[in-house]
Amino acid sequence: MYFSVLLLLTTALQSSAQTFLSAISQVPTLSNFTAFYSSNEQFASAFFSNTSLYPITVLVPNDDAFAAYFQQTGVLLTQVPFETLLTLIQYHTLVSSLSKDNFTSGTGGLGSGLTTPTMLVNEQYNNRSAGSALASKFGGPERSKGQVVFITNSDTGTSTKLRLSRQAGSAEAQVRSGLSSTVNVTTLDEEGVWDGGRIHIIDGLLTPPTLCKDTIRSAGLTGLDRALNRSGLWSALDSSYNTTCLGPSNSAFESAGSPDGNLTKEELVKALHFHTLPQVAYSDFLEDGQTFTSLENLTVRVKVEGTGKERQIWFNNAKLIDANVL
C-alpha cells in the first residue's frame, strides 16, 4: 500500500511539470519570445547549457519589450548578434526559483528589496565576487558568483531621477539592473512553474552593468565626474574589484563648497578614497551600527532609521538617496 501511494504521488507530480517552452507558450503577451525561442535551436541549446541542476527563474521580456527595443535601437531583438543575446538571457536568469511572494514582499522603504545573483559571470559585466552573506543566501560562492539584479515591490521608494521604467499596467514589482534602469514585473503563480523553476514577465530588457564611468555619467553626477577627472582616479575605479562608491550628489558637492573644483588633486584623492568601500555593500544587507573601513582607512558607520516606507539609511552624516546603482 505504501509503495502504491508513493508511486501515485510521484506520477501526479511528474504529470504536472511542463517544459520551459510549454510555460511561455501559455502566456499570450510572450508571443514574440516564444516564436523566437521555438524556432532558434542554437539559442535554445545555449540557454540550457548555461543553466544547472538547481531551480532558476527566468525574467521573460513580453511583446512590449520587443517593441520598445526596436523603437530605441532600430534593430529587431531577434537580429542582434548571438553573443549579445546570450549575455542578455544570462542576465535575465536568476539562480533561484523565486515565487510571487519573493517579488512582492518587503517593507517598501528605500533600499529594501532583494539582491539576487544571475547567471551572467563574464568579467566584462561582473567585476565582483559574491561575498559571504550573499553566498550563504543563494547556495554558496560558485552558484551566486554572477552579476546581480535588485528586486523591489512596486511601492518601494526609489529615486525617480534615475529610473527608466516602462509603462507598468498591473506590474507588482520592479527589477533594477545596470545604469540604474528599472523594468516592471508581472508575476505568475502556478502557470509560471516549469520543470526547471519559474518564469515571470517583464516589460523591458535588463541592462547589463558597464564601467563605473558610464554609470556615473548616465546618472548625471557632474560633480563626482569632475572630481574623478581632476584626481586621475577613473582608470583605477573602473578596474577595481569588489568596490562600493558612496557617490555624493551634485547638491552635496555644492553644499560642501564645490570640492570638485576647489581642492587640490591630493586632497580630492583622499576625499574620494573616504567615499570608497573596498567591498560590495548591497542595501538589503545593511544593518544599523554596521561599520566599514574606507580606502582612506577611515571608518564609515551605517545608521538605519524608521521602518516600512519611512526607512532611511545614513553613511556617517550622509543620507542615502538612491540605492544599488549597479
Phi and psi in degrees as GROMACS dihedral restraints (atoms count N, CA, C in turn):
[ dihedral_restraints ]
;  ai    aj    ak    al  type     phi  dphi    fc
    3     4     5     6     1   -60.6    20    10
    4     5     6     7     1   -46.5    20    10
    6     7     8     9     1   -68.0    20    10
    7     8     9    10     1   -33.3    20    10
    9    10    11    12     1   -65.5    20    10
   10    11    12    13     1   -44.5    20    10
   12    13    14    15     1   -64.5    20    10
   13    14    15    16     1   -43.0    20    10
   15    16    17    18     1   -61.2    20    10
   16    17    18    19     1   -41.6    20    10
   18    19    20    21     1   -64.6    20    10
   19    20    21    22     1   -40.4    20    10
   21    22    23    24     1   -66.2    20    10
   22    23    24    25     1   -41.2    20    10
   24    25    26    27     1   -64.3    20    10
   25    26    27    28     1   -43.3    20    10
   27    28    29    30     1   -63.6    20    10
   28    29    30    31     1   -43.1    20    10
   30    31    32    33     1   -62.4    20    10
   31    32    33    34     1   -41.3    20    10
   33    34    35    36     1   -64.5    20    10
   34    35    36    37     1   -41.0    20    10
   36    37    38    39     1   -64.9    20    10
   37    38    39    40     1   -41.9    20    10
   39    40    41    42     1   -67.3    20    10
   40    41    42    43     1   -34.7    20    10
   42    43    44    45     1   -71.4    20    10
   43    44    45    46     1   -21.1    20    10
   45    46    47    48     1   -84.9    20    10
   46    47    48    49     1   -11.5    20    10
   48    49    50    51     1   -74.0    20    10
   49    50    51    52     1   152.6    20    10
   51    52    53    54     1  -140.0    20    10
   52    53    54    55     1   156.3    20    10
   54    55    56    57     1   -74.7    20    10
   55    56    57    58     1   168.2    20    10
   57    58    59    60     1   -60.6    20    10
   58    59    60    61     1   -44.7    20    10
   60    61    62    63     1   -61.6    20    10
   61    62    63    64     1   -40.8    20    10
   63    64    65    66     1   -63.9    20    10
   64    65    66    67     1   -39.2    20    10
   66    67    68    69     1   -65.4    20    10
   67    68    69    70     1   -47.1    20    10
   69    70    71    72     1   -73.1    20    10
   70    71    72    73     1   -26.9    20    10
   72    73    74    75     1   -67.1    20    10
   73    74    75    76     1   -23.1    20    10
   75    76    77    78     1   -83.8    20    10
   76    77    78    79     1    -4.5    20    10
   78    79    80    81     1  -108.1    20    10
   79    80    81    82     1   109.9    20    10
   81    82    83    84     1   -57.3    20    10
   82    83    84    85     1   -34.5    20    10
   84    85    86    87     1   -76.2    20    10
   85    86    87    88     1    -1.6    20    10
   87    88    89    90     1  -106.7    20    10
   88    89    90    91     1    24.4    20    10
   90    91    92    93     1   -62.5    20    10
   91    92    93    94     1   -40.0    20    10
   93    94    95    96     1   -65.7    20    10
   94    95    96    97     1   -45.3    20    10
   96    97    98    99     1   -65.6    20    10
   97    98    99   100     1   -40.7    20    10
   99   100   101   102     1   -61.8    20    10
  100   101   102   103     1   -45.4    20    10
  102   103   104   105     1   -62.3    20    10
  103   104   105   106     1   -43.6    20    10
  105   106   107   108     1   -65.9    20    10
  106   107   108   109     1   -45.8    20    10
  108   109   110   111     1   -64.3    20    10
  109   110   111   112     1   -43.5    20    10
  111   112   113   114     1   -72.5    20    10
  112   113   114   115     1   -20.0    20    10
  114   115   116   117     1  -105.6    20    10
  115   116   117   118     1     4.1    20    10
  117   118   119   120     1  -124.8    20    10
  118   119   120   121     1    90.4    20    10
  120   121   122   123     1   -64.3    20    10
  121   122   123   124     1   -36.5    20    10
  123   124   125   126     1   -63.6    20    10
  124   125   126   127     1   -43.4    20    10
  126   127   128   129     1   -66.1    20    10
  127   128   129   130     1   -45.8    20    10
  129   130   131   132     1   -61.3    20    10
  130   131   132   133     1   -41.9    20    10
  132   133   134   135     1   -64.6    20    10
  133   134   135   136     1   -44.2    20    10
  135   136   137   138     1   -65.3    20    10
  136   137   138   139     1   -37.9    20    10
  138   139   140   141     1   -60.6    20    10
  139   140   141   142     1   -49.7    20    10
  141   142   143   144     1   -76.4    20    10
  142   143   144   145     1   -21.0    20    10
  144   145   146   147     1   -71.0    20    10
  145   146   147   148     1   -17.1    20    10
  147   148   149   150     1  -101.8    20    10
  148   149   150   151     1     6.8    20    10
  150   151   152   153     1   -97.1    20    10
  151   152   153   154     1   174.6    20    10
  153   154   155   156     1  -134.2    20    10
  154   155   156   157     1  -167.5    20    10
  156   157   158   159     1   -77.0    20    10
  157   158   159   160     1   -18.4    20    10
  159   160   161   162     1   -84.7    20    10
  160   161   162   163     1   156.3    20    10
  162   163   164   165     1   -63.8    20    10
  163   164   165   166     1   148.7    20    10
  165   166   167   168     1  -130.7    20    10
  166   167   168   169     1   167.5    20    10
  168   169   170   171     1  -125.0    20    10
  169   170   171   172     1   127.4    20    10
  171   172   173   174     1  -107.3    20    10
  172   173   174   175     1   124.6    20    10
  174   175   176   177     1   -89.0    20    10
  175   176   177   178     1   106.7    20    10
  177   178   179   180     1   -97.1    20    10
  178   179   180   181     1   122.3    20    10
  180   181   182   183     1   -69.6    20    10
  181   182   183   184     1   134.1    20    10
  183   184   185   186     1   -85.0    20    10
  184   185   186   187     1  -176.4    20    10
  186   187   188   189     1   -63.3    20    10
  187   188   189   190     1   -32.8    20    10
  189   190   191   192     1   -63.2    20    10
  190   191   192   193     1   -36.0    20    10
  192   193   194   195     1   -65.8    20    10
  193   194   195   196     1   -40.0    20    10
  195   196   197   198     1   -62.2    20    10
  196   197   198   199     1   -44.3    20    10
  198   199   200   201     1   -65.6    20    10
  199   200   201   202     1   -40.1    20    10
  201   202   203   204     1   -65.4    20    10
  202   203   204   205     1   -38.6    20    10
  204   205   206   207     1   -63.6    20    10
  205   206   207   208     1   -42.5    20    10
  207   208   209   210     1   -65.8    20    10
  208   209   210   211     1   -39.6    20    10
  210   211   212   213     1   -65.2    20    10
  211   212   213   214     1   -37.0    20    10
  213   214   215   216     1   -78.6    20    10
  214   215   216   217     1   -33.7    20    10
  216   217   218   219     1  -113.6    20    10
  217   218   219   220     1   -19.6    20    10
  219   220   221   222     1    75.4    20    10
  220   221   222   223     1     9.5    20    10
  222   223   224   225     1  -124.0    20    10
  223   224   225   226     1   136.8    20    10
  225   226   227   228     1   -68.6    20    10
  226   227   228   229     1   138.3    20    10
  228   229   230   231     1   -58.0    20    10
  229   230   231   232     1   -33.6    20    10
  231   232   233   234     1   -72.4    20    10
  232   233   234   235     1    -8.5    20    10
  234   235   236   237     1  -106.9    20    10
  235   236   237   238     1     2.7    20    10
  237   238   239   240     1   -75.3    20    10
  238   239   240   241     1   157.7    20    10
  240   241   242   243     1   -55.4    20    10
  241   242   243   244     1   149.1    20    10
  243   244   245   246     1   -58.4    20    10
  244   245   246   247     1   -42.3    20    10
  246   247   248   249     1   -63.6    20    10
  247   248   249   250     1   -35.0    20    10
  249   250   251   252     1   -66.5    20    10
  250   251   252   253     1   -42.5    20    10
  252   253   254   255     1   -62.1    20    10
  253   254   255   256     1   -40.9    20    10
  255   256   257   258     1   -64.7    20    10
  256   257   258   259     1   -41.3    20    10
  258   259   260   261     1   -59.2    20    10
  259   260   261   262     1   -44.2    20    10
  261   262   263   264     1   -63.9    20    10
  262   263   264   265     1   -46.5    20    10
  264   265   266   267     1   -68.1    20    10
  265   266   267   268     1   -31.9    20    10
  267   268   269   270     1   -65.3    20    10
  268   269   270   271     1   -38.6    20    10
  270   271   272   273     1   -75.3    20    10
  271   272   273   274     1   -19.1    20    10
  273   274   275   276     1   -92.1    20    10
  274   275   276   277     1     3.6    20    10
  276   277   278   279     1  -110.9    20    10
  277   278   279   280     1   113.7    20    10
  279   280   281   282     1   -91.9    20    10
  280   281   282   283     1   143.5    20    10
  282   283   284   285     1   -86.6    20    10
  283   284   285   286     1    35.0    20    10
  285   286   287   288     1  -158.7    20    10
  286   287   288   289     1   153.4    20    10
  288   289   290   291     1   -85.2    20    10
  289   290   291   292     1   105.5    20    10
  291   292   293   294     1  -105.3    20    10
  292   293   294   295     1   125.8    20    10
  294   295   296   297     1   -86.4    20    10
  295   296   297   298     1   178.2    20    10
  297   298   299   300     1   -56.9    20    10
  298   299   300   301     1   -39.7    20    10
  300   301   302   303     1   -62.4    20    10
  301   302   303   304     1   -34.9    20    10
  303   304   305   306     1   -63.7    20    10
  304   305   306   307     1   -30.5    20    10
  306   307   308   309     1   -86.8    20    10
  307   308   309   310     1   -30.4    20    10
  309   310   311   312     1  -105.2    20    10
  310   311   312   313     1   -10.6    20    10
  312   313   314   315     1   -81.2    20    10
  313   314   315   316     1   164.6    20    10
  315   316   317   318     1   131.5    20    10
  316   317   318   319     1   164.0    20    10
  318   319   320   321     1   -80.4    20    10
  319   320   321   322     1   -23.6    20    10
  321   322   323   324     1    88.8    20    10
  322   323   324   325     1    -3.5    20    10
  324   325   326   327     1   -80.1    20    10
  325   326   327   328     1   161.9    20    10
  327   328   329   330     1   -59.6    20    10
  328   329   330   331     1   129.4    20    10
  330   331   332   333     1    88.6    20    10
  331   332   333   334     1    -7.7    20    10
  333   334   335   336     1   -84.5    20    10
  334   335   336   337     1   149.6    20    10
  336   337   338   339     1   151.6    20    10
  337   338   339   340     1  -154.6    20    10
  339   340   341   342     1  -138.4    20    10
  340   341   342   343     1   113.5    20    10
  342   343   344   345     1   -79.4    20    10
  343   344   345   346     1   124.6    20    10
  345   346   347   348     1  -129.8    20    10
  346   347   348   349     1   125.4    20    10
  348   349   350   351     1   -69.1    20    10
  349   350   351   352     1   149.5    20    10
  351   352   353   354     1  -113.6    20    10
  352   353   354   355     1  -173.4    20    10
  354   355   356   357     1   -94.8    20    10
  355   356   357   358     1    12.1    20    10
  357   358   359   360     1   -86.1    20    10
  358   359   360   361     1   101.6    20    10
  360   361   362   363     1  -109.6    20    10
  361   362   363   364     1    -5.8    20    10
  363   364   365   366     1   -56.0    20    10
  364   365   366   367     1   127.9    20    10
  366   367   368   369     1   -61.3    20    10
  367   368   369   370     1   -22.9    20    10
  369   370   371   372     1   -60.0    20    10
  370   371   372   373     1   -29.6    20    10
  372   373   374   375     1  -115.7    20    10
  373   374   375   376     1     3.8    20    10
  375   376   377   378     1  -150.5    20    10
  376   377   378   379     1    72.5    20    10
  378   379   380   381     1   -92.4    20    10
  379   380   381   382     1    59.9    20    10
  381   382   383   384     1  -158.1    20    10
  382   383   384   385     1   160.6    20    10
  384   385   386   387     1  -111.3    20    10
  385   386   387   388     1   169.9    20    10
  387   388   389   390     1   -69.3    20    10
  388   389   390   391     1   -40.1    20    10
  390   391   392   393     1    83.2    20    10
  391   392   393   394     1   151.5    20    10
  393   394   395   396     1   -64.4    20    10
  394   395   396   397     1   -39.0    20    10
  396   397   398   399     1   -66.1    20    10
  397   398   399   400     1   -47.1    20    10
  399   400   401   402     1   -67.3    20    10
  400   401   402   403     1   -39.9    20    10
  402   403   404   405     1   -62.6    20    10
  403   404   405   406     1   -40.9    20    10
  405   406   407   408     1   -68.4    20    10
  406   407   408   409     1   -24.8    20    10
  408   409   410   411     1   -83.5    20    10
  409   410   411   412     1   -26.3    20    10
  411   412   413   414     1  -125.3    20    10
  412   413   414   415     1    35.5    20    10
  414   415   416   417     1    85.9    20    10
  415   416   417   418     1    22.0    20    10
  417   418   419   420     1   106.5    20    10
  418   419   420   421     1   165.0    20    10
  420   421   422   423     1   -65.0    20    10
  421   422   423   424     1   -33.7    20    10
  423   424   425   426     1   -70.4    20    10
  424   425   426   427     1   -44.2    20    10
  426   427   428   429     1   -69.9    20    10
  427   428   429   430     1   -30.6    20    10
  429   430   431   432     1  -106.5    20    10
  430   431   432   433     1    21.4    20    10
  432   433   434   435     1   -82.2    20    10
  433   434   435   436     1   -10.4    20    10
  435   436   437   438     1   -73.9    20    10
  436   437   438   439     1   159.7    20    10
  438   439   440   441     1   -55.4    20    10
  439   440   441   442     1   151.4    20    10
  441   442   443   444     1  -104.4    20    10
  442   443   444   445     1   164.1    20    10
  444   445   446   447     1  -123.6    20    10
  445   446   447   448     1   165.3    20    10
  447   448   449   450     1  -122.4    20    10
  448   449   450   451     1   120.6    20    10
  450   451   452   453     1  -102.2    20    10
  451   452   453   454     1   131.5    20    10
  453   454   455   456     1  -134.8    20    10
  454   455   456   457     1   155.6    20    10
  456   457   458   459     1   -74.7    20    10
  457   458   459   460     1   164.9    20    10
  459   460   461   462     1   -70.1    20    10
  460   461   462   463     1   -10.5    20    10
  462   463   464   465     1   -94.7    20    10
  463   464   465   466     1    -1.4    20    10
  465   466   467   468     1   -67.2    20    10
  466   467   468   469     1   136.1    20    10
  468   469   470   471     1   -78.4    20    10
  469   470   471   472     1   118.7    20    10
  471   472   473   474     1  -135.1    20    10
  472   473   474   475     1   153.3    20    10
  474   475   476   477     1   -59.5    20    10
  475   476   477   478     1   124.4    20    10
  477   478   479   480     1   -78.5    20    10
  478   479   480   481     1   -16.9    20    10
  480   481   482   483     1   -63.3    20    10
  481   482   483   484     1   -35.3    20    10
  483   484   485   486     1  -100.7    20    10
  484   485   486   487     1    -3.5    20    10
  486   487   488   489     1   -78.8    20    10
  487   488   489   490     1   140.9    20    10
  489   490   491   492     1  -122.1    20    10
  490   491   492   493     1    39.4    20    10
  492   493   494   495     1   -71.5    20    10
  493   494   495   496     1   152.0    20    10
  495   496   497   498     1   -94.8    20    10
  496   497   498   499     1   178.9    20    10
  498   499   500   501     1   -65.2    20    10
  499   500   501   502     1   132.3    20    10
  501   502   503   504     1   -95.2    20    10
  502   503   504   505     1   -40.3    20    10
  504   505   506   507     1    68.6    20    10
  505   506   507   508     1  -118.0    20    10
  507   508   509   510     1   -98.6    20    10
  508   509   510   511     1    28.6    20    10
  510   511   512   513     1   -58.1    20    10
  511   512   513   514     1   138.1    20    10
  513   514   515   516     1  -108.6    20    10
  514   515   516   517     1   -12.9    20    10
  516   517   518   519     1  -153.5    20    10
  517   518   519   520     1   172.1    20    10
  519   520   521   522     1  -134.0    20    10
  520   521   522   523     1   151.3    20    10
  522   523   524   525     1  -125.0    20    10
  523   524   525   526     1   123.3    20    10
  525   526   527   528     1   -96.0    20    10
  526   527   528   529     1   134.9    20    10
  528   529   530   531     1  -128.5    20    10
  529   530   531   532     1  -158.0    20    10
  531   532   533   534     1   -58.8    20    10
  532   533   534   535     1   154.4    20    10
  534   535   536   537     1    58.4    20    10
  535   536   537   538     1    23.6    20    10
  537   538   539   540     1    57.4    20    10
  538   539   540   541     1    21.7    20    10
  540   541   542   543     1   -73.4    20    10
  541   542   543   544     1   148.5    20    10
  543   544   545   546     1  -130.8    20    10
  544   545   546   547     1   132.7    20    10
  546   547   548   549     1  -116.1    20    10
  547   548   549   550     1   158.0    20    10
  549   550   551   552     1   -96.6    20    10
  550   551   552   553     1   147.3    20    10
  552   553   554   555     1  -119.1    20    10
  553   554   555   556     1   131.9    20    10
  555   556   557   558     1  -108.1    20    10
  556   557   558   559     1   115.0    20    10
  558   559   560   561     1   -83.8    20    10
  559   560   561   562     1   153.0    20    10
  561   562   563   564     1  -116.3    20    10
  562   563   564   565     1   147.6    20    10
  564   565   566   567     1   -92.1    20    10
  565   566   567   568     1  -122.1    20    10
  567   568   569   570     1   -65.2    20    10
  568   569   570   571     1   -29.7    20    10
  570   571   572   573     1   -67.6    20    10
  571   572   573   574     1   -14.6    20    10
  573   574   575   576     1   -95.0    20    10
  574   575   576   577     1     3.0    20    10
  576   577   578   579     1   -87.9    20    10
  577   578   579   580     1   129.6    20    10
  579   580   581   582     1  -130.5    20    10
  580   581   582   583     1   177.3    20    10
  582   583   584   585     1   -73.5    20    10
  583   584   585   586     1    -1.7    20    10
  585   586   587   588     1  -114.6    20    10
  586   587   588   589     1     0.3    20    10
  588   589   590   591     1   148.8    20    10
  589   590   591   592     1  -124.5    20    10
  591   592   593   594     1  -140.1    20    10
  592   593   594   595     1   162.3    20    10
  594   595   596   597     1  -127.4    20    10
  595   596   597   598     1   149.7    20    10
  597   598   599   600     1  -137.0    20    10
  598   599   600   601     1   161.4    20    10
  600   601   602   603     1  -104.8    20    10
  601   602   603   604     1   133.6    20    10
  603   604   605   606     1  -121.8    20    10
  604   605   606   607     1   152.9    20    10
  606   607   608   609     1  -100.5    20    10
  607   608   609   610     1    12.6    20    10
  609   610   611   612     1  -164.1    20    10
  610   611   612   613     1   170.3    20    10
  612   613   614   615     1   -89.2    20    10
  613   614   615   616     1   141.5    20    10
  615   616   617   618     1   -70.0    20    10
  616   617   618   619     1   150.8    20    10
  618   619   620   621     1  -106.9    20    10
  619   620   621   622     1   112.3    20    10
  621   622   623   624     1   -58.3    20    10
  622   623   624   625     1   138.0    20    10
  624   625   626   627     1   -59.9    20    10
  625   626   627   628     1   151.7    20    10
  627   628   629   630     1  -126.6    20    10
  628   629   630   631     1  -162.8    20    10
  630   631   632   633     1   -62.9    20    10
  631   632   633   634     1   151.7    20    10
  633   634   635   636     1   -58.3    20    10
  634   635   636   637     1   -36.2    20    10
  636   637   638   639     1   -56.2    20    10
  637   638   639   640     1   -46.0    20    10
  639   640   641   642     1   -66.3    20    10
  640   641   642   643     1   -40.2    20    10
  642   643   644   645     1   -64.7    20    10
  643   644   645   646     1   -45.8    20    10
  645   646   647   648     1   -64.0    20    10
  646   647   648   649     1   -42.7    20    10
  648   649   650   651     1   -70.9    20    10
  649   650   651   652     1   -36.2    20    10
  651   652   653   654     1   -63.8    20    10
  652   653   654   655     1   -31.3    20    10
  654   655   656   657     1   -80.7    20    10
  655   656   657   658     1    -6.0    20    10
  657   658   659   660     1    73.5    20    10
  658   659   660   661     1    25.2    20    10
  660   661   662   663     1   -85.2    20    10
  661   662   663   664     1    75.2    20    10
  663   664   665   666     1   -67.1    20    10
  664   665   666   667     1   -35.5    20    10
  666   667   668   669     1   -64.3    20    10
  667   668   669   670     1   -45.0    20    10
  669   670   671   672     1   -66.2    20    10
  670   671   672   673     1   -38.0    20    10
  672   673   674   675     1   -60.1    20    10
  673   674   675   676     1   -48.2    20    10
  675   676   677   678     1   -62.9    20    10
  676   677   678   679     1   -40.8    20    10
  678   679   680   681     1   -64.1    20    10
  679   680   681   682     1   -40.6    20    10
  681   682   683   684     1   -70.1    20    10
  682   683   684   685     1   -34.0    20    10
  684   685   686   687     1   -64.1    20    10
  685   686   687   688     1   -50.5    20    10
  687   688   689   690     1   -66.2    20    10
  688   689   690   691     1   -32.2    20    10
  690   691   692   693     1   -80.7    20    10
  691   692   693   694     1   -16.7    20    10
  693   694   695   696     1    73.1    20    10
  694   695   696   697     1    25.3    20    10
  696   697   698   699     1   -97.3    20    10
  697   698   699   700     1    -0.6    20    10
  699   700   701   702     1   -56.0    20    10
  700   701   702   703     1   -49.8    20    10
  702   703   704   705     1   -61.0    20    10
  703   704   705   706     1   -44.4    20    10
  705   706   707   708     1   -64.7    20    10
  706   707   708   709     1   -40.5    20    10
  708   709   710   711     1   -67.8    20    10
  709   710   711   712     1   -44.0    20    10
  711   712   713   714     1   -65.4    20    10
  712   713   714   715     1   -26.4    20    10
  714   715   716   717     1  -101.5    20    10
  715   716   717   718     1     0.2    20    10
  717   718   719   720     1   -71.5    20    10
  718   719   720   721     1   144.3    20    10
  720   721   722   723     1  -101.7    20    10
  721   722   723   724     1   135.3    20    10
  723   724   725   726     1    55.0    20    10
  724   725   726   727     1    68.3    20    10
  726   727   728   729     1  -128.4    20    10
  727   728   729   730     1   140.1    20    10
  729   730   731   732     1  -121.1    20    10
  730   731   732   733     1   124.9    20    10
  732   733   734   735     1  -101.0    20    10
  733   734   735   736     1   128.5    20    10
  735   736   737   738     1   -93.5    20    10
  736   737   738   739     1    83.6    20    10
  738   739   740   741     1   -80.6    20    10
  739   740   741   742     1   116.8    20    10
  741   742   743   744     1   -66.2    20    10
  742   743   744   745     1   141.5    20    10
  744   745   746   747     1   -72.3    20    10
  745   746   747   748     1   170.8    20    10
  747   748   749   750     1   -61.5    20    10
  748   749   750   751     1   -39.8    20    10
  750   751   752   753     1   -66.7    20    10
  751   752   753   754     1   -30.9    20    10
  753   754   755   756     1   -66.8    20    10
  754   755   756   757     1   -39.4    20    10
  756   757   758   759     1   -63.2    20    10
  757   758   759   760     1   -41.9    20    10
  759   760   761   762     1   -64.6    20    10
  760   761   762   763     1   -43.2    20    10
  762   763   764   765     1   -64.5    20    10
  763   764   765   766     1   -28.2    20    10
  765   766   767   768     1   -88.1    20    10
  766   767   768   769     1     8.1    20    10
  768   769   770   771     1    85.2    20    10
  769   770   771   772     1    27.0    20    10
  771   772   773   774     1    53.5    20    10
  772   773   774   775     1    58.8    20    10
  774   775   776   777     1   -63.3    20    10
  775   776   777   778     1   -20.9    20    10
  777   778   779   780     1   -62.4    20    10
  778   779   780   781     1   -22.3    20    10
  780   781   782   783     1  -114.8    20    10
  781   782   783   784     1   -20.0    20    10
  783   784   785   786     1  -102.9    20    10
  784   785   786   787     1   -21.1    20    10
  786   787   788   789     1   -82.8    20    10
  787   788   789   790     1   157.8    20    10
  789   790   791   792     1   -73.9    20    10
  790   791   792   793     1   168.3    20    10
  792   793   794   795     1   -59.0    20    10
  793   794   795   796     1   -43.5    20    10
  795   796   797   798     1   -64.7    20    10
  796   797   798   799     1   -40.5    20    10
  798   799   800   801     1   -67.0    20    10
  799   800   801   802     1   -37.4    20    10
  801   802   803   804     1   -64.0    20    10
  802   803   804   805     1   -42.0    20    10
  804   805   806   807     1   -58.4    20    10
  805   806   807   808     1   -46.3    20    10
  807   808   809   810     1   -62.5    20    10
  808   809   810   811     1   -43.6    20    10
  810   811   812   813     1   -63.9    20    10
  811   812   813   814     1   -43.5    20    10
  813   814   815   816     1   -69.5    20    10
  814   815   816   817     1   -35.8    20    10
  816   817   818   819     1   -64.4    20    10
  817   818   819   820     1   -33.6    20    10
  819   820   821   822     1   -64.9    20    10
  820   821   822   823     1   -29.1    20    10
  822   823   824   825     1   -92.9    20    10
  823   824   825   826     1    11.1    20    10
  825   826   827   828     1  -120.9    20    10
  826   827   828   829     1   124.8    20    10
  828   829   830   831     1  -102.6    20    10
  829   830   831   832     1   130.6    20    10
  831   832   833   834     1   -82.2    20    10
  832   833   834   835     1    43.2    20    10
  834   835   836   837     1  -163.0    20    10
  835   836   837   838     1   162.5    20    10
  837   838   839   840     1   -85.5    20    10
  838   839   840   841     1   128.1    20    10
  840   841   842   843     1  -126.1    20    10
  841   842   843   844     1    89.5    20    10
  843   844   845   846     1   -76.5    20    10
  844   845   846   847     1   144.2    20    10
  846   847   848   849     1   -64.6    20    10
  847   848   849   850     1   -31.0    20    10
  849   850   851   852     1   -74.3    20    10
  850   851   852   853     1    -7.5    20    10
  852   853   854   855     1  -103.2    20    10
  853   854   855   856     1    -1.1    20    10
  855   856   857   858     1   -76.9    20    10
  856   857   858   859     1   140.7    20    10
  858   859   860   861     1  -130.4    20    10
  859   860   861   862     1   150.6    20    10
  861   862   863   864     1   -61.8    20    10
  862   863   864   865     1   129.5    20    10
  864   865   866   867     1    90.6    20    10
  865   866   867   868     1    -7.5    20    10
  867   868   869   870     1   -65.9    20    10
  868   869   870   871     1   144.3    20    10
  870   871   872   873     1  -125.7    20    10
  871   872   873   874     1   149.7    20    10
  873   874   875   876     1  -128.4    20    10
  874   875   876   877     1   154.4    20    10
  876   877   878   879     1  -107.0    20    10
  877   878   879   880     1   119.5    20    10
  879   880   881   882     1   -76.4    20    10
  880   881   882   883     1   173.6    20    10
  882   883   884   885     1   -63.3    20    10
  883   884   885   886     1   -20.7    20    10
  885   886   887   888     1   -86.4    20    10
  886   887   888   889     1     7.0    20    10
  888   889   890   891     1    62.8    20    10
  889   890   891   892     1    33.2    20    10
  891   892   893   894     1  -115.4    20    10
  892   893   894   895     1   153.8    20    10
  894   895   896   897     1   -84.3    20    10
  895   896   897   898     1   132.7    20    10
  897   898   899   900     1  -114.5    20    10
  898   899   900   901     1   120.5    20    10
  900   901   902   903     1  -106.4    20    10
  901   902   903   904     1   136.2    20    10
  903   904   905   906     1   -91.8    20    10
  904   905   906   907     1   135.3    20    10
  906   907   908   909     1  -126.0    20    10
  907   908   909   910     1   126.4    20    10
  909   910   911   912     1  -115.6    20    10
  910   911   912   913     1   123.2    20    10
  912   913   914   915     1  -123.8    20    10
  913   914   915   916     1   146.6    20    10
  915   916   917   918     1    79.2    20    10
  916   917   918   919     1   170.4    20    10
  918   919   920   921     1  -133.6    20    10
  919   920   921   922     1   165.9    20    10
  921   922   923   924     1    58.2    20    10
  922   923   924   925     1  -137.3    20    10
  924   925   926   927     1   -70.3    20    10
  925   926   927   928     1   -12.9    20    10
  927   928   929   930     1   -90.5    20    10
  928   929   930   931     1     1.7    20    10
  930   931   932   933     1   -63.5    20    10
  931   932   933   934     1   131.7    20    10
  933   934   935   936     1  -133.0    20    10
  934   935   936   937     1   150.1    20    10
  936   937   938   939     1  -125.0    20    10
  937   938   939   940     1   137.6    20    10
  939   940   941   942     1  -125.7    20    10
  940   941   942   943     1   143.5    20    10
  942   943   944   945     1  -112.1    20    10
  943   944   945   946     1   110.5    20    10
  945   946   947   948     1    52.6    20    10
  946   947   948   949     1  -119.3    20    10
  948   949   950   951     1  -102.8    20    10
  949   950   951   952     1    14.7    20    10
  951   952   953   954     1  -104.9    20    10
  952   953   954   955     1   125.9    20    10
  954   955   956   957     1   -84.0    20    10
  955   956   957   958     1   133.9    20    10
  957   958   959   960     1   -72.2    20    10
  958   959   960   961     1   126.8    20    10
  960   961   962   963     1  -115.1    20    10
  961   962   963   964     1   -14.6    20    10
  963   964   965   966     1  -154.7    20    10
  964   965   966   967     1   128.2    20    10
  966   967   968   969     1  -110.5    20    10
  967   968   969   970     1   152.7    20    10
  969   970   971   972     1    56.3    20    10
  970   971   972   973     1    50.9    20    10
  972   973   974   975     1   -83.5    20    10
  973   974   975   976     1   102.9    20    10
